[in-house]
Amino acid sequence: MALIQCNFHSDALGMASEINVILPQPAKTAIGVDAVPDKKTFPVLYLLHGLSDDNTIWCRRTSIERYATAAGLVVVMPNGQRSFYADMAAGGKFWTYLSEELPDIVKAFFPVSHKREDTFAAGLSMGGYGALKLALRCPEKFAAAASLSGVADVFRFAKLYDTPQWRQEMINIFGNPENIPGSMNDLFFLSSQLAGKNIEKPKIFQCCGTEDSLYADNLKFREHMRRLDFEYHYQEAPGCHEWGFWDRYIQDVIKWLPMAKS
C-alpha cells in the first residue's frame, strides 16, 4: 500500500486543505503483506475523524493501512476540523466540501471507482455522525455507511455542556441548535425522510460500546432504524469511547462493506 498526504486548495472552504489517502499497491516483495490485485480502479471508503482529531488520526491510532491492504480498498481520510461536517453558520462549508467537492477531487487524483456500489463512508464519534449524514443525504452516491460510537443524537449532544464556549461553538456550527430537530443535520429526520422514498437505500452499520457515554443515544437510534426499511446491522460489546474499540470494529466494518469479490 501507499500512504499519501495530499495537499490542495478547496474552493468550498476557500482555503488549503489536506487528506490522507491509503492506496492499494500490487507490490510482490513487501514482507508480511499480500499483494493486492493490479486493477485500474478500486472501491473507496471515506473515513472520518472525531471532534478532537484530524485527517492523520486513523493512521496513528489504528492499523487501518493493514486492513485496507487486505481488502484492496482505497481509504480517504479528510480533515473536517470541529465542523460536524456541516456548512457552518459561522465558519467553513464543510458539508459542501465533503459531499460535493472532495469526491470530485478524489476521482480526479486517484484510481477510485466512480460507481455508487463501490463508494462507502465510515467514521467514529463526530465522524460516525458525518458518515451516516453522508449516506442518508446522498444515497445516490454512497452504497453503505458505518458509525462507530457515533453522535447519533446531535441535538442532545449540542446541549451536552452548559458553558459559554460550548454554546457558542454549537451556534457557530448549527446556528440556533434548537432548530436541529427536523433539519438536514438530524439523523432521525434524514433516515425517516429517506425511508419514505422509492429509491435504493444505503446499507447501515452501527456499533457502540456498552460503557460509552453515547451508548443511550446509539440505542435510541438503533430502535428508530429498526422501524424503518433499511438493510441495517447493529453490534455492541463492552467498551468505552476509545481507540481499542474502534481499531477492533473498523475491521468488522471493512469485512461488512458490500464490495464485489474479485
Contacts in CASP RR format, 6 or more apart in sequence:
PFRMAT RR
TARGET T0000
AUTHOR 0000-0000-0000
METHOD contacts of the structure
MODEL  1
MALIQCNFHSDALGMASEINVILPQPAKTAIGVDAVPDKKTFPVLYLLHG
LSDDNTIWCRRTSIERYATAAGLVVVMPNGQRSFYADMAAGGKFWTYLSE
ELPDIVKAFFPVSHKREDTFAAGLSMGGYGALKLALRCPEKFAAAASLSG
VADVFRFAKLYDTPQWRQEMINIFGNPENIPGSMNDLFFLSSQLAGKNIE
KPKIFQCCGTEDSLYADNLKFREHMRRLDFEYHYQEAPGCHEWGFWDRYI
QDVIKWLPMAKS
1 22 0 8 1.000
1 23 0 8 1.000
1 24 0 8 1.000
1 25 0 8 1.000
1 33 0 8 1.000
1 36 0 8 1.000
1 65 0 8 1.000
1 68 0 8 1.000
1 69 0 8 1.000
2 22 0 8 1.000
2 23 0 8 1.000
2 25 0 8 1.000
3 20 0 8 1.000
3 21 0 8 1.000
3 22 0 8 1.000
3 23 0 8 1.000
3 59 0 8 1.000
3 65 0 8 1.000
4 20 0 8 1.000
4 21 0 8 1.000
4 22 0 8 1.000
4 23 0 8 1.000
5 18 0 8 1.000
5 19 0 8 1.000
5 20 0 8 1.000
5 21 0 8 1.000
6 18 0 8 1.000
6 19 0 8 1.000
6 20 0 8 1.000
6 21 0 8 1.000
6 109 0 8 1.000
7 16 0 8 1.000
7 17 0 8 1.000
7 18 0 8 1.000
8 16 0 8 1.000
8 17 0 8 1.000
8 18 0 8 1.000
8 105 0 8 1.000
8 109 0 8 1.000
9 15 0 8 1.000
9 16 0 8 1.000
9 17 0 8 1.000
10 16 0 8 1.000
10 17 0 8 1.000
10 97 0 8 1.000
10 101 0 8 1.000
10 102 0 8 1.000
11 101 0 8 1.000
12 92 0 8 1.000
12 93 0 8 1.000
12 94 0 8 1.000
12 96 0 8 1.000
12 97 0 8 1.000
12 100 0 8 1.000
12 101 0 8 1.000
13 92 0 8 1.000
13 93 0 8 1.000
13 94 0 8 1.000
13 97 0 8 1.000
17 78 0 8 1.000
17 79 0 8 1.000
17 97 0 8 1.000
18 55 0 8 1.000
18 79 0 8 1.000
19 55 0 8 1.000
19 76 0 8 1.000
19 77 0 8 1.000
19 78 0 8 1.000
19 79 0 8 1.000
19 102 0 8 1.000
19 106 0 8 1.000
20 55 0 8 1.000
20 56 0 8 1.000
20 58 0 8 1.000
20 59 0 8 1.000
20 76 0 8 1.000
20 77 0 8 1.000
21 74 0 8 1.000
21 75 0 8 1.000
21 76 0 8 1.000
21 77 0 8 1.000
21 106 0 8 1.000
21 110 0 8 1.000
22 59 0 8 1.000
22 64 0 8 1.000
22 65 0 8 1.000
22 68 0 8 1.000
22 69 0 8 1.000
22 73 0 8 1.000
22 74 0 8 1.000
22 75 0 8 1.000
22 77 0 8 1.000
23 42 0 8 1.000
23 74 0 8 1.000
23 110 0 8 1.000
23 111 0 8 1.000
24 36 0 8 1.000
24 37 0 8 1.000
24 39 0 8 1.000
24 42 0 8 1.000
24 68 0 8 1.000
24 69 0 8 1.000
24 72 0 8 1.000
24 73 0 8 1.000
24 74 0 8 1.000
25 35 0 8 1.000
25 36 0 8 1.000
26 35 0 8 1.000
26 36 0 8 1.000
26 37 0 8 1.000
26 38 0 8 1.000
27 33 0 8 1.000
27 35 0 8 1.000
28 35 0 8 1.000
33 66 0 8 1.000
33 69 0 8 1.000
34 69 0 8 1.000
34 70 0 8 1.000
36 69 0 8 1.000
36 72 0 8 1.000
37 72 0 8 1.000
37 262 0 8 1.000
39 111 0 8 1.000
39 262 0 8 1.000
40 111 0 8 1.000
41 111 0 8 1.000
41 112 0 8 1.000
41 113 0 8 1.000
41 114 0 8 1.000
41 118 0 8 1.000
42 72 0 8 1.000
42 73 0 8 1.000
42 74 0 8 1.000
42 111 0 8 1.000
42 112 0 8 1.000
42 113 0 8 1.000
42 118 0 8 1.000
43 72 0 8 1.000
43 73 0 8 1.000
43 74 0 8 1.000
43 112 0 8 1.000
43 113 0 8 1.000
43 118 0 8 1.000
43 119 0 8 1.000
43 120 0 8 1.000
43 257 0 8 1.000
43 259 0 8 1.000
43 260 0 8 1.000
44 73 0 8 1.000
44 74 0 8 1.000
44 75 0 8 1.000
44 76 0 8 1.000
44 106 0 8 1.000
44 110 0 8 1.000
44 112 0 8 1.000
44 113 0 8 1.000
44 118 0 8 1.000
44 119 0 8 1.000
44 120 0 8 1.000
45 68 0 8 1.000
45 73 0 8 1.000
45 74 0 8 1.000
45 75 0 8 1.000
45 76 0 8 1.000
45 120 0 8 1.000
45 121 0 8 1.000
45 122 0 8 1.000
45 254 0 8 1.000
45 257 0 8 1.000
46 76 0 8 1.000
46 78 0 8 1.000
46 98 0 8 1.000
46 102 0 8 1.000
46 103 0 8 1.000
46 119 0 8 1.000
46 120 0 8 1.000
46 121 0 8 1.000
46 122 0 8 1.000
46 131 0 8 1.000
46 134 0 8 1.000
47 58 0 8 1.000
47 64 0 8 1.000
47 75 0 8 1.000
47 76 0 8 1.000
47 77 0 8 1.000
47 121 0 8 1.000
47 122 0 8 1.000
47 123 0 8 1.000
47 250 0 8 1.000
48 77 0 8 1.000
48 78 0 8 1.000
48 80 0 8 1.000
48 85 0 8 1.000
48 121 0 8 1.000
48 122 0 8 1.000
48 123 0 8 1.000
48 124 0 8 1.000
48 126 0 8 1.000
48 127 0 8 1.000
48 128 0 8 1.000
48 130 0 8 1.000
48 131 0 8 1.000
49 55 0 8 1.000
49 57 0 8 1.000
49 58 0 8 1.000
49 77 0 8 1.000
49 79 0 8 1.000
49 80 0 8 1.000
49 123 0 8 1.000
49 124 0 8 1.000
49 126 0 8 1.000
49 127 0 8 1.000
50 57 0 8 1.000
50 123 0 8 1.000
50 124 0 8 1.000
50 125 0 8 1.000
50 126 0 8 1.000
50 127 0 8 1.000
50 128 0 8 1.000
51 82 0 8 1.000
51 125 0 8 1.000
51 126 0 8 1.000
54 79 0 8 1.000
54 80 0 8 1.000
54 81 0 8 1.000
55 77 0 8 1.000
55 78 0 8 1.000
55 79 0 8 1.000
55 80 0 8 1.000
56 77 0 8 1.000
57 77 0 8 1.000
58 64 0 8 1.000
58 75 0 8 1.000
58 77 0 8 1.000
58 250 0 8 1.000
59 65 0 8 1.000
59 77 0 8 1.000
61 243 0 8 1.000
61 246 0 8 1.000
61 247 0 8 1.000
62 243 0 8 1.000
62 246 0 8 1.000
62 247 0 8 1.000
62 250 0 8 1.000
63 247 0 8 1.000
64 75 0 8 1.000
64 250 0 8 1.000
67 250 0 8 1.000
67 251 0 8 1.000
67 254 0 8 1.000
68 74 0 8 1.000
68 75 0 8 1.000
68 254 0 8 1.000
70 254 0 8 1.000
71 254 0 8 1.000
71 255 0 8 1.000
71 257 0 8 1.000
71 259 0 8 1.000
73 254 0 8 1.000
73 257 0 8 1.000
73 259 0 8 1.000
74 110 0 8 1.000
74 111 0 8 1.000
74 112 0 8 1.000
76 102 0 8 1.000
76 106 0 8 1.000
76 110 0 8 1.000
76 112 0 8 1.000
78 97 0 8 1.000
78 98 0 8 1.000
78 102 0 8 1.000
80 94 0 8 1.000
80 97 0 8 1.000
80 98 0 8 1.000
81 94 0 8 1.000
82 126 0 8 1.000
82 169 0 8 1.000
82 173 0 8 1.000
83 91 0 8 1.000
83 92 0 8 1.000
83 94 0 8 1.000
83 173 0 8 1.000
84 94 0 8 1.000
84 126 0 8 1.000
84 129 0 8 1.000
84 130 0 8 1.000
84 151 0 8 1.000
84 154 0 8 1.000
84 173 0 8 1.000
84 174 0 8 1.000
84 185 0 8 1.000
85 94 0 8 1.000
85 95 0 8 1.000
85 98 0 8 1.000
85 126 0 8 1.000
85 127 0 8 1.000
85 129 0 8 1.000
85 130 0 8 1.000
85 133 0 8 1.000
85 134 0 8 1.000
86 94 0 8 1.000
86 95 0 8 1.000
86 173 0 8 1.000
86 174 0 8 1.000
86 185 0 8 1.000
87 93 0 8 1.000
87 94 0 8 1.000
87 95 0 8 1.000
87 96 0 8 1.000
88 94 0 8 1.000
88 172 0 8 1.000
88 173 0 8 1.000
89 171 0 8 1.000
89 172 0 8 1.000
89 173 0 8 1.000
89 174 0 8 1.000
89 175 0 8 1.000
90 171 0 8 1.000
90 172 0 8 1.000
90 175 0 8 1.000
91 172 0 8 1.000
95 133 0 8 1.000
98 130 0 8 1.000
98 134 0 8 1.000
99 134 0 8 1.000
99 137 0 8 1.000
99 138 0 8 1.000
99 141 0 8 1.000
103 119 0 8 1.000
103 141 0 8 1.000
106 112 0 8 1.000
107 114 0 8 1.000
112 118 0 8 1.000
112 119 0 8 1.000
113 119 0 8 1.000
116 140 0 8 1.000
116 141 0 8 1.000
116 142 0 8 1.000
116 143 0 8 1.000
117 143 0 8 1.000
117 258 0 8 1.000
117 260 0 8 1.000
118 143 0 8 1.000
118 259 0 8 1.000
118 260 0 8 1.000
119 141 0 8 1.000
119 142 0 8 1.000
119 143 0 8 1.000
120 142 0 8 1.000
120 143 0 8 1.000
120 144 0 8 1.000
120 145 0 8 1.000
120 146 0 8 1.000
120 257 0 8 1.000
121 130 0 8 1.000
121 131 0 8 1.000
121 132 0 8 1.000
121 134 0 8 1.000
121 135 0 8 1.000
121 142 0 8 1.000
121 144 0 8 1.000
121 145 0 8 1.000
121 146 0 8 1.000
122 128 0 8 1.000
122 131 0 8 1.000
122 145 0 8 1.000
122 146 0 8 1.000
122 147 0 8 1.000
122 148 0 8 1.000
122 205 0 8 1.000
122 250 0 8 1.000
122 253 0 8 1.000
123 130 0 8 1.000
123 131 0 8 1.000
123 146 0 8 1.000
123 147 0 8 1.000
123 148 0 8 1.000
123 150 0 8 1.000
124 148 0 8 1.000
124 149 0 8 1.000
124 150 0 8 1.000
124 246 0 8 1.000
125 148 0 8 1.000
125 149 0 8 1.000
125 150 0 8 1.000
125 151 0 8 1.000
125 214 0 8 1.000
125 241 0 8 1.000
126 150 0 8 1.000
126 151 0 8 1.000
127 147 0 8 1.000
127 150 0 8 1.000
127 151 0 8 1.000
128 146 0 8 1.000
128 147 0 8 1.000
128 148 0 8 1.000
128 149 0 8 1.000
128 150 0 8 1.000
128 151 0 8 1.000
129 147 0 8 1.000
129 150 0 8 1.000
129 151 0 8 1.000
129 152 0 8 1.000
129 154 0 8 1.000
129 187 0 8 1.000
131 145 0 8 1.000
131 146 0 8 1.000
131 147 0 8 1.000
132 145 0 8 1.000
132 147 0 8 1.000
132 150 0 8 1.000
132 152 0 8 1.000
132 187 0 8 1.000
132 190 0 8 1.000
132 191 0 8 1.000
132 204 0 8 1.000
133 185 0 8 1.000
133 187 0 8 1.000
133 190 0 8 1.000
134 141 0 8 1.000
134 142 0 8 1.000
134 145 0 8 1.000
135 142 0 8 1.000
135 144 0 8 1.000
135 145 0 8 1.000
135 202 0 8 1.000
135 204 0 8 1.000
136 145 0 8 1.000
136 187 0 8 1.000
136 190 0 8 1.000
136 191 0 8 1.000
136 194 0 8 1.000
136 202 0 8 1.000
137 184 0 8 1.000
137 190 0 8 1.000
139 194 0 8 1.000
139 199 0 8 1.000
139 200 0 8 1.000
139 201 0 8 1.000
139 202 0 8 1.000
140 199 0 8 1.000
142 202 0 8 1.000
143 202 0 8 1.000
143 203 0 8 1.000
143 258 0 8 1.000
144 202 0 8 1.000
144 203 0 8 1.000
144 204 0 8 1.000
144 205 0 8 1.000
144 256 0 8 1.000
144 257 0 8 1.000
144 258 0 8 1.000
145 202 0 8 1.000
145 203 0 8 1.000
145 204 0 8 1.000
145 205 0 8 1.000
146 204 0 8 1.000
146 205 0 8 1.000
146 206 0 8 1.000
146 207 0 8 1.000
146 253 0 8 1.000
146 256 0 8 1.000
146 257 0 8 1.000
147 204 0 8 1.000
147 205 0 8 1.000
147 206 0 8 1.000
147 207 0 8 1.000
147 218 0 8 1.000
148 207 0 8 1.000
148 208 0 8 1.000
148 245 0 8 1.000
148 246 0 8 1.000
148 249 0 8 1.000
148 250 0 8 1.000
148 253 0 8 1.000
149 207 0 8 1.000
149 208 0 8 1.000
149 209 0 8 1.000
149 212 0 8 1.000
149 214 0 8 1.000
149 218 0 8 1.000
149 241 0 8 1.000
149 245 0 8 1.000
149 246 0 8 1.000
150 206 0 8 1.000
150 208 0 8 1.000
150 214 0 8 1.000
150 218 0 8 1.000
151 157 0 8 1.000
151 214 0 8 1.000
151 217 0 8 1.000
152 187 0 8 1.000
152 206 0 8 1.000
152 214 0 8 1.000
152 217 0 8 1.000
152 218 0 8 1.000
152 220 0 8 1.000
152 221 0 8 1.000
153 187 0 8 1.000
153 188 0 8 1.000
153 217 0 8 1.000
153 220 0 8 1.000
153 221 0 8 1.000
154 180 0 8 1.000
154 185 0 8 1.000
154 186 0 8 1.000
154 187 0 8 1.000
155 177 0 8 1.000
155 180 0 8 1.000
155 181 0 8 1.000
155 186 0 8 1.000
156 217 0 8 1.000
157 214 0 8 1.000
157 217 0 8 1.000
158 170 0 8 1.000
158 173 0 8 1.000
158 174 0 8 1.000
158 177 0 8 1.000
158 180 0 8 1.000
159 170 0 8 1.000
159 177 0 8 1.000
160 166 0 8 1.000
170 177 0 8 1.000
171 177 0 8 1.000
174 180 0 8 1.000
174 185 0 8 1.000
180 186 0 8 1.000
181 188 0 8 1.000
181 189 0 8 1.000
182 188 0 8 1.000
182 189 0 8 1.000
183 189 0 8 1.000
184 190 0 8 1.000
187 221 0 8 1.000
188 221 0 8 1.000
188 224 0 8 1.000
191 224 0 8 1.000
191 225 0 8 1.000
191 228 0 8 1.000
191 230 0 8 1.000
192 224 0 8 1.000
192 228 0 8 1.000
194 201 0 8 1.000
195 201 0 8 1.000
195 228 0 8 1.000
195 229 0 8 1.000
195 230 0 8 1.000
196 229 0 8 1.000
201 229 0 8 1.000
201 230 0 8 1.000
201 231 0 8 1.000
202 230 0 8 1.000
203 230 0 8 1.000
203 231 0 8 1.000
203 232 0 8 1.000
203 233 0 8 1.000
203 258 0 8 1.000
204 225 0 8 1.000
204 230 0 8 1.000
204 231 0 8 1.000
204 232 0 8 1.000
204 233 0 8 1.000
205 233 0 8 1.000
205 234 0 8 1.000
205 235 0 8 1.000
205 252 0 8 1.000
205 253 0 8 1.000
205 256 0 8 1.000
206 218 0 8 1.000
206 221 0 8 1.000
206 222 0 8 1.000
206 225 0 8 1.000
206 232 0 8 1.000
206 233 0 8 1.000
206 234 0 8 1.000
206 235 0 8 1.000
207 234 0 8 1.000
207 235 0 8 1.000
207 236 0 8 1.000
207 237 0 8 1.000
207 249 0 8 1.000
207 252 0 8 1.000
207 253 0 8 1.000
208 214 0 8 1.000
208 215 0 8 1.000
208 218 0 8 1.000
208 219 0 8 1.000
208 236 0 8 1.000
209 215 0 8 1.000
209 236 0 8 1.000
209 237 0 8 1.000
209 238 0 8 1.000
209 239 0 8 1.000
209 240 0 8 1.000
209 245 0 8 1.000
210 236 0 8 1.000
210 237 0 8 1.000
210 238 0 8 1.000
210 239 0 8 1.000
211 238 0 8 1.000
211 239 0 8 1.000
211 240 0 8 1.000
212 218 0 8 1.000
212 239 0 8 1.000
212 240 0 8 1.000
212 241 0 8 1.000
212 245 0 8 1.000
213 240 0 8 1.000
213 241 0 8 1.000
214 241 0 8 1.000
215 236 0 8 1.000
218 236 0 8 1.000
222 234 0 8 1.000
225 232 0 8 1.000
225 234 0 8 1.000
226 232 0 8 1.000
233 256 0 8 1.000
235 249 0 8 1.000
235 252 0 8 1.000
237 245 0 8 1.000
239 245 0 8 1.000
END
